[in-house]
Amino acid sequence: MPDADESAEWSTKRREVAYHEARVVLETQQETASDVDDKALRTVQLVVVLVGVLASLGQLDISAAGWSLVPGLLSLLGSLVAGVITYSESDLYQGPNQEYLRYLAEGAAGSPKWEREFLDTLGEWIAENADEIALNGRLLFVTQGRLLVGVVLVAVAYLV
């Protein structure tokens, strides 16, 4: 049985191709956002494990290692917070919501005007998703950067 995309009738081949390409982009954006979320979640899990390991190692003379231990722990905490924000930030458009579906259903389905409005809306969603993904990428960079700095500083504290 063909899916809805394959059986849809469009007024022009150009609009049909534009629709299919837009769907591919939206699906790819979803995969990209999911990958960023997974990396953020794994980073948060790693930070929690690291903090747990550090806590179980016992006492460390903070006066001797304080110059790098405290900033290292704060950096790990910052990584944890940034990772949670990164994971919770994703809110991409996947397709029409209930309100937009109702709008589409009430319009003149199959008319060139309807098709154009729908394609324009898909373009807007793609642009907004791209902005969201770029923000999440920057947040992930901060998350992982703070993790790296925290690990280095804590390692220095334990090695000194």
TORPA-4810 file (N, C-alpha, C, O; in nm, 3 decimals):
<nodes>
NODE_1_0.084_-0.118_0.000_0.000_0.000_0.000_0.089_0.124_0.000_0.175_0.136_0.087_M
NODE_2_0.071_0.216_-0.094_0.156_0.335_-0.099_0.125_0.426_0.020_0.012_0.432_0.068_P
NODE_3_0.229_0.496_0.066_0.206_0.588_0.176_0.141_0.715_0.124_0.129_0.736_0.003_D
NODE_4_0.099_0.800_0.217_0.025_0.921_0.180_0.107_1.013_0.091_0.053_1.078_0.002_A
NODE_5_0.239_1.018_0.114_0.325_1.105_0.033_0.326_1.061_-0.113_0.322_1.145_-0.203_D
NODE_6_0.331_0.930_-0.136_0.342_0.880_-0.273_0.211_0.895_-0.349_0.213_0.912_-0.471_E
NODE_7_0.098_0.888_-0.279_-0.030_0.893_-0.349_-0.086_1.034_-0.359_-0.191_1.054_-0.421_S
NODE_8_-0.020_1.133_-0.300_-0.070_1.270_-0.304_-0.066_1.325_-0.446_0.029_1.302_-0.521_A
NODE_9_-0.170_1.398_-0.480_-0.178_1.463_-0.610_-0.140_1.611_-0.593_-0.199_1.681_-0.511_E
NODE_10_-0.044_1.656_-0.670_-0.001_1.794_-0.667_-0.032_1.856_-0.802_-0.036_1.787_-0.904_W
NODE_11_-0.055_1.987_-0.802_-0.091_2.054_-0.927_0.026_2.057_-1.025_0.004_2.058_-1.146_S
NODE_12_0.149_2.058_-0.974_0.266_2.055_-1.063_0.370_1.959_-1.006_0.376_1.935_-0.886_T
NODE_13_0.450_1.907_-1.094_0.559_1.818_-1.053_0.658_1.895_-0.965_0.714_1.839_-0.871_K
NODE_14_0.680_2.020_-0.996_0.773_2.103_-0.919_0.731_2.112_-0.772_0.814_2.101_-0.682_R
NODE_15_0.602_2.132_-0.748_0.554_2.140_-0.610_0.562_2.004_-0.541_0.591_1.996_-0.421_R
NODE_16_0.536_1.900_-0.615_0.547_1.766_-0.559_0.692_1.738_-0.515_0.715_1.687_-0.406_E
NODE_17_0.786_1.773_-0.600_0.928_1.753_-0.567_0.966_1.841_-0.448_1.037_1.795_-0.358_V
NODE_18_0.919_1.965_-0.446_0.950_2.055_-0.334_0.898_1.998_-0.203_0.965_2.003_-0.100_A
NODE_19_0.777_1.943_-0.207_0.719_1.883_-0.087_0.805_1.766_-0.038_0.839_1.758_0.080_Y
NODE_20_0.838_1.676_-0.128_0.917_1.559_-0.090_1.055_1.600_-0.036_1.103_1.542_0.062_H
NODE_21_1.116_1.698_-0.098_1.247_1.745_-0.049_1.233_1.809_0.089_1.319_1.790_0.175_E
NODE_22_1.127_1.885_0.110_1.105_1.948_0.240_1.085_1.842_0.348_1.137_1.856_0.459_A
NODE_23_1.011_1.736_0.316_0.991_1.628_0.413_1.124_1.561_0.449_1.149_1.529_0.565_R
NODE_24_1.209_1.541_0.348_1.340_1.480_0.373_1.422_1.570_0.466_1.488_1.521_0.558_V
NODE_25_1.419_1.700_0.441_1.494_1.794_0.525_1.441_1.791_0.668_1.520_1.787_0.763_V
NODE_26_1.308_1.794_0.686_1.251_1.791_0.820_1.290_1.662_0.894_1.323_1.666_1.013_L
NODE_27_1.288_1.550_0.824_1.326_1.423_0.886_1.475_1.423_0.923_1.513_1.373_1.029_E
NODE_28_1.558_1.477_0.836_1.701_1.485_0.864_1.727_1.576_0.983_1.813_1.547_1.067_T
NODE_29_1.654_1.687_0.991_1.670_1.777_1.105_1.631_1.706_1.235_1.696_1.725_1.338_Q
NODE_30_1.526_1.625_1.230_1.486_1.549_1.349_1.598_1.455_1.393_1.628_1.444_1.512_Q
NODE_31_1.659_1.388_1.297_1.769_1.296_1.328_1.888_1.372_1.388_1.950_1.325_1.484_E
NODE_32_1.919_1.488_1.331_2.030_1.569_1.381_2.003_1.614_1.524_2.090_1.604_1.611_T
NODE_33_1.883_1.664_1.549_1.847_1.708_1.684_1.852_1.592_1.782_1.896_1.607_1.896_A
NODE_34_1.807_1.477_1.738_1.811_1.358_1.823_1.955_1.320_1.857_1.984_1.281_1.970_S
NODE_35_2.044_1.331_1.759_2.186_1.302_1.783_2.245_1.399_1.885_2.320_1.358_1.974_D
NODE_36_2.213_1.527_1.872_2.263_1.627_1.967_2.209_1.597_2.106_2.283_1.602_2.205_V
NODE_37_2.080_1.564_2.115_2.021_1.531_2.244_2.088_1.409_2.306_2.116_1.406_2.426_D
NODE_38_2.114_1.308_2.224_2.181_1.187_2.274_2.320_1.220_2.328_2.360_1.170_2.433_D
NODE_39_2.394_1.303_2.256_2.529_1.341_2.301_2.521_1.421_2.431_2.603_1.401_2.521_K
NODE_40_2.424_1.510_2.441_2.409_1.588_2.564_2.374_1.496_2.681_2.428_1.511_2.790_A
NODE_41_2.285_1.401_2.657_2.246_1.309_2.763_2.363_1.221_2.806_2.383_1.200_2.926_L
NODE_42_2.440_1.172_2.711_2.557_1.091_2.745_2.661_1.173_2.822_2.726_1.122_2.913_R
NODE_43_2.676_1.299_2.785_2.770_1.386_2.857_2.724_1.406_3.001_2.805_1.400_3.093_T
NODE_44_2.595_1.429_3.020_2.541_1.446_3.155_2.564_1.318_3.237_2.604_1.324_3.353_V
NODE_45_2.538_1.203_3.176_2.560_1.077_3.246_2.707_1.061_3.285_2.738_1.016_3.395_Q
NODE_46_2.797_1.097_3.195_2.940_1.087_3.223_2.980_1.179_3.338_3.058_1.140_3.424_L
NODE_47_2.927_1.300_3.339_2.958_1.394_3.447_2.910_1.338_3.581_2.981_1.345_3.681_V
NODE_48_2.790_1.282_3.582_2.738_1.225_3.706_2.827_1.111_3.755_2.857_1.102_3.874_V
NODE_49_2.870_1.025_3.663_2.961_0.916_3.700_3.093_0.971_3.752_3.144_0.924_3.854_V
NODE_50_3.149_1.071_3.684_3.276_1.130_3.729_3.265_1.190_3.868_3.352_1.169_3.952_L
NODE_51_3.158_1.262_3.892_3.139_1.323_4.024_3.123_1.213_4.129_3.175_1.225_4.241_V
NODE_52_3.052_1.106_4.094_3.038_0.994_4.187_3.172_0.928_4.218_3.199_0.895_4.333_G
NODE_53_3.254_0.910_4.116_3.388_0.852_4.136_3.472_0.944_4.223_3.541_0.898_4.315_V
NODE_54_3.467_1.073_4.194_3.546_1.169_4.274_3.501_1.167_4.420_3.585_1.174_4.510_L
NODE_55_3.372_1.158_4.442_3.321_1.155_4.579_3.364_1.028_4.651_3.388_1.030_4.772_A
NODE_56_3.374_0.919_4.578_3.411_0.792_4.642_3.561_0.778_4.665_3.604_0.691_4.740_S
NODE_57_3.640_0.863_4.602_3.786_0.855_4.620_3.830_0.900_4.758_3.944_0.875_4.799_L
NODE_58_3.743_0.965_4.827_3.779_1.005_4.963_3.824_1.149_4.970_3.800_1.230_4.881_G
NODE_59_3.889_1.177_5.078_3.930_1.314_5.107_4.052_1.355_5.026_4.142_1.276_5.000_Q
NODE_60_4.050_1.481_4.987_4.163_1.541_4.917_4.193_1.671_4.990_4.102_1.744_5.028_L
NODE_61_4.317_1.699_5.009_4.357_1.822_5.076_4.324_1.939_4.984_4.400_1.971_4.892_D
NODE_62_4.211_2.003_5.011_4.165_2.112_4.925_4.261_2.229_4.930_4.276_2.301_4.831_I
NODE_63_4.327_2.250_5.042_4.420_2.363_5.050_4.537_2.344_4.955_4.592_2.441_4.903_S
NODE_64_4.577_2.219_4.931_4.688_2.194_4.839_4.642_2.192_4.694_4.717_2.231_4.604_A
NODE_65_4.521_2.146_4.670_4.474_2.131_4.532_4.360_2.225_4.499_4.302_2.217_4.390_A
NODE_66_4.327_2.314_4.591_4.210_2.400_4.574_4.212_2.489_4.451_4.107_2.520_4.395_G
NODE_67_4.332_2.528_4.410_4.339_2.619_4.295_4.283_2.554_4.169_4.239_2.626_4.080_W
NODE_68_4.284_2.422_4.158_4.229_2.359_4.038_4.110_2.270_4.068_4.028_2.245_3.979_S
NODE_69_4.097_2.222_4.192_3.986_2.133_4.224_3.852_2.205_4.220_3.758_2.160_4.155_L
NODE_70_3.843_2.317_4.288_3.716_2.389_4.294_3.674_2.437_4.155_3.559_2.414_4.117_V
NODE_71_3.762_2.502_4.078_3.720_2.539_3.942_3.685_2.417_3.856_3.595_2.423_3.772_P
NODE_72_3.756_2.305_3.878_3.726_2.184_3.802_3.588_2.130_3.834_3.512_2.093_3.744_G
NODE_73_3.555_2.127_3.963_3.423_2.080_4.003_3.314_2.175_3.954_3.207_2.131_3.912_L
NODE_74_3.341_2.305_3.960_3.244_2.401_3.908_3.225_2.385_3.757_3.114_2.400_3.706_L
NODE_75_3.333_2.356_3.687_3.323_2.333_3.543_3.241_2.208_3.513_3.161_2.206_3.420_S
NODE_76_3.261_2.103_3.593_3.180_1.982_3.576_3.033_2.010_3.605_2.944_1.961_3.535_L
NODE_77_3.008_2.090_3.708_2.870_2.128_3.739_2.811_2.209_3.623_2.696_2.190_3.586_L
NODE_78_2.891_2.300_3.567_2.846_2.377_3.451_2.816_2.288_3.332_2.720_2.313_3.259_G
NODE_79_2.895_2.184_3.313_2.871_2.089_3.206_2.739_2.016_3.228_2.662_1.995_3.134_S
NODE_80_2.715_1.978_3.351_2.590_1.911_3.385_2.470_1.999_3.355_2.373_1.954_3.292_L
NODE_81_2.476_2.123_3.398_2.365_2.217_3.375_2.347_2.244_3.226_2.235_2.240_3.175_V
NODE_82_2.457_2.270_3.156_2.449_2.297_3.012_2.395_2.176_2.936_2.321_2.191_2.839_A
NODE_83_2.433_2.056_2.980_2.384_1.934_2.915_2.234_1.917_2.932_2.164_1.879_2.838_G
NODE_84_2.185_1.944_3.052_2.041_1.934_3.076_1.966_2.038_2.993_1.862_2.008_2.936_V
NODE_85_2.019_2.159_2.986_1.956_2.264_2.904_1.957_2.222_2.757_1.857_2.238_2.688_I
NODE_86_2.069_2.169_2.710_2.078_2.125_2.570_1.974_2.019_2.541_1.904_2.026_2.440_T
NODE_87_1.963_1.922_2.631_1.869_1.812_2.610_1.725_1.861_2.610_1.642_1.813_2.532_Y
NODE_88_1.694_1.959_2.699_1.556_2.006_2.709_1.519_2.112_2.607_1.401_2.143_2.591_S
NODE_89_1.615_2.167_2.538_1.592_2.280_2.447_1.524_2.239_2.318_1.451_2.319_2.260_E
NODE_90_1.545_2.119_2.271_1.495_2.078_2.139_1.343_2.083_2.132_1.273_2.020_2.212_S
NODE_91_1.294_2.157_2.037_1.150_2.166_2.012_1.132_2.193_1.863_1.094_2.304_1.824_D
NODE_92_1.158_2.093_1.782_1.154_2.110_1.637_1.015_2.085_1.582_0.934_2.013_1.640_L
NODE_93_0.990_2.147_1.467_0.868_2.118_1.392_0.888_1.986_1.319_0.987_1.967_1.249_Y
NODE_94_0.793_1.895_1.336_0.799_1.768_1.266_0.698_1.764_1.152_0.714_1.689_1.056_Q
NODE_95_0.596_1.844_1.165_0.489_1.848_1.066_0.375_1.929_1.124_0.389_1.992_1.228_G
NODE_96_0.262_1.926_1.056_0.149_2.007_1.101_0.095_1.962_1.238_0.087_1.842_1.266_P
NODE_97_0.060_2.058_1.321_-0.006_2.026_1.447_-0.157_2.024_1.425_-0.204_2.044_1.313_N
NODE_98_-0.233_1.999_1.531_-0.378_1.986_1.518_-0.442_2.112_1.460_-0.528_2.104_1.372_Q
NODE_99_-0.399_2.227_1.508_-0.456_2.353_1.460_-0.429_2.373_1.311_-0.519_2.412_1.236_E
NODE_100_-0.307_2.346_1.269_-0.273_2.366_1.128_-0.342_2.262_1.040_-0.382_2.294_0.928_Y
NODE_101_-0.358_2.141_1.089_-0.431_2.039_1.013_-0.576_2.081_0.992_-0.632_2.061_0.885_L
NODE_102_-0.636_2.139_1.095_-0.774_2.187_1.083_-0.780_2.298_0.977_-0.871_2.301_0.894_R
NODE_103_-0.683_2.389_0.980_-0.676_2.496_0.881_-0.665_2.438_0.740_-0.732_2.483_0.648_Y
NODE_104_-0.578_2.337_0.725_-0.561_2.275_0.594_-0.688_2.205_0.549_-0.725_2.213_0.431_L
NODE_105_-0.755_2.137_0.641_-0.876_2.063_0.606_-0.990_2.155_0.566_-1.073_2.119_0.483_A
NODE_106_-0.995_2.274_0.623_-1.102_2.368_0.591_-1.077_2.443_0.462_-1.171_2.497_0.403_E
NODE_107_-0.952_2.447_0.417_-0.919_2.517_0.294_-0.957_2.436_0.172_-1.009_2.325_0.183_G
NODE_108_-0.930_2.492_0.056_-0.960_2.424_-0.070_-0.846_2.330_-0.103_-0.750_2.367_-0.171_A
NODE_109_-0.857_2.207_-0.055_-0.751_2.109_-0.076_-0.729_2.086_-0.225_-0.823_2.077_-0.303_A
NODE_110_-0.603_2.075_-0.262_-0.570_2.050_-0.401_-0.554_2.175_-0.485_-0.506_2.169_-0.598_G
NODE_111_-0.594_2.290_-0.431_-0.580_2.412_-0.509_-0.434_2.458_-0.504_-0.364_2.435_-0.405_S
NODE_112_-0.389_2.522_-0.611_-0.250_2.571_-0.612_-0.220_2.666_-0.496_-0.108_2.667_-0.445_P
NODE_113_-0.318_2.747_-0.453_-0.296_2.840_-0.343_-0.266_2.763_-0.214_-0.175_2.798_-0.140_K
NODE_114_-0.343_2.659_-0.190_-0.324_2.577_-0.071_-0.186_2.512_-0.073_-0.115_2.511_0.028_W
NODE_115_-0.150_2.460_-0.187_-0.019_2.395_-0.199_0.094_2.494_-0.171_0.190_2.462_-0.101_E
NODE_116_0.082_2.613_-0.227_0.187_2.712_-0.208_0.199_2.753_-0.061_0.309_2.763_-0.008_R
NODE_117_0.084_2.777_0.003_0.086_2.813_0.145_0.150_2.702_0.228_0.228_2.730_0.319_E
NODE_118_0.116_2.578_0.197_0.171_2.465_0.272_0.322_2.455_0.251_0.396_2.434_0.347_F
NODE_119_0.367_2.470_0.128_0.511_2.464_0.100_0.585_2.580_0.166_0.696_2.562_0.217_L
NODE_120_0.523_2.698_0.166_0.584_2.812_0.235_0.597_2.784_0.385_0.699_2.816_0.447_D
NODE_121_0.494_2.723_0.442_0.497_2.689_0.584_0.606_2.586_0.613_0.677_2.597_0.713_T
NODE_122_0.620_2.486_0.526_0.728_2.389_0.542_0.864_2.459_0.541_0.952_2.426_0.620_L
NODE_123_0.879_2.556_0.452_1.004_2.632_0.446_1.031_2.708_0.575_1.145_2.714_0.621_G
NODE_124_0.926_2.766_0.633_0.941_2.836_0.761_0.982_2.739_0.872_1.068_2.771_0.954_E
NODE_125_0.921_2.623_0.873_0.955_2.523_0.975_1.101_2.481_0.961_1.173_2.468_1.060_W
NODE_126_1.144_2.460_0.838_1.283_2.420_0.814_1.379_2.527_0.865_1.480_2.495_0.928_I
NODE_127_1.348_2.653_0.838_1.434_2.763_0.883_1.438_2.771_1.036_1.545_2.788_1.095_A
NODE_128_1.321_2.758_1.100_1.318_2.763_1.246_1.390_2.643_1.308_1.459_2.656_1.409_E
NODE_129_1.373_2.526_1.246_1.444_2.408_1.294_1.595_2.426_1.282_1.670_2.387_1.372_N
NODE_130_1.640_2.486_1.172_1.783_2.508_1.152_1.839_2.599_1.262_1.948_2.575_1.313_A
NODE_131_1.764_2.703_1.298_1.806_2.791_1.408_1.814_2.715_1.539_1.908_2.732_1.617_D
NODE_132_1.713_2.632_1.563_1.709_2.552_1.687_1.827_2.455_1.694_1.889_2.439_1.799_E
NODE_133_1.857_2.390_1.583_1.969_2.295_1.578_2.101_2.368_1.599_2.190_2.317_1.667_I
NODE_134_2.115_2.486_1.540_2.239_2.564_1.558_2.257_2.601_1.705_2.368_2.592_1.759_A
NODE_135_2.150_2.644_1.771_2.156_2.676_1.914_2.195_2.553_1.995_2.281_2.560_2.083_L
NODE_136_2.132_2.440_1.965_2.164_2.317_2.038_2.309_2.275_2.015_2.374_2.223_2.106_N
NODE_137_2.359_2.296_1.895_2.499_2.265_1.867_2.593_2.350_1.951_2.693_2.300_2.002_G
NODE_138_2.561_2.479_1.964_2.644_2.567_2.048_2.636_2.525_2.195_2.737_2.523_2.266_R
NODE_139_2.516_2.490_2.240_2.500_2.445_2.378_2.576_2.315_2.403_2.636_2.298_2.510_L
NODE_140_2.574_2.225_2.306_2.649_2.100_2.321_2.799_2.127_2.327_2.871_2.063_2.403_L
NODE_141_2.845_2.222_2.247_2.987_2.259_2.250_3.025_2.310_2.389_3.130_2.273_2.442_F
NODE_142_2.940_2.393_2.447_2.966_2.445_2.583_2.965_2.329_2.683_3.051_2.321_2.771_V
NODE_143_2.869_2.239_2.668_2.858_2.123_2.758_2.985_2.041_2.755_3.042_2.008_2.860_T
NODE_144_3.030_2.006_2.636_3.148_1.921_2.624_3.277_1.997_2.657_3.371_1.938_2.711_Q
NODE_145_3.281_2.125_2.626_3.398_2.206_2.662_3.415_2.216_2.812_3.526_2.204_2.864_G
NODE_146_3.305_2.238_2.883_3.312_2.244_3.029_3.351_2.109_3.088_3.423_2.102_3.188_R
NODE_147_3.304_2.001_3.026_3.345_1.868_3.071_3.496_1.851_3.058_3.562_1.806_3.151_L
NODE_148_3.549_1.887_2.943_3.693_1.874_2.919_3.774_1.957_3.019_3.869_1.908_3.079_L
NODE_149_3.736_2.082_3.035_3.806_2.170_3.129_3.796_2.115_3.271_3.895_2.114_3.345_V
NODE_150_3.678_2.069_3.308_3.659_2.014_3.442_3.745_1.891_3.467_3.806_1.878_3.573_G
NODE_151_3.750_1.801_3.369_3.832_1.680_3.384_3.979_1.717_3.398_4.049_1.662_3.483_V
NODE_152_4.026_1.808_3.315_4.167_1.848_3.321_4.199_1.911_3.457_4.299_1.877_3.519_V
NODE_153_4.115_2.003_3.502_4.143_2.071_3.629_4.136_1.975_3.748_4.218_1.983_3.839_L
NODE_154_4.040_1.885_3.747_4.031_1.788_3.857_4.149_1.692_3.853_4.203_1.655_3.957_V
NODE_155_4.190_1.651_3.734_4.307_1.563_3.721_4.432_1.633_3.776_4.513_1.571_3.845_A
NODE_156_4.447_1.760_3.744_4.561_1.836_3.797_4.555_1.839_3.950_4.658_1.826_4.016_V
NODE_157_4.435_1.856_4.005_4.421_1.861_4.151_4.464_1.730_4.215_4.525_1.730_4.321_A
NODE_158_4.433_1.620_4.151_4.468_1.490_4.209_4.614_1.452_4.183_4.672_1.374_4.258_Y
NODE_159_4.672_1.507_4.079_4.811_1.473_4.045_4.912_1.561_4.118_5.029_1.524_4.131_L
NODE_160_4.868_1.676_4.164_4.959_1.770_4.230_4.979_1.731_4.375_5.053_1.798_4.447_V
</nodes>
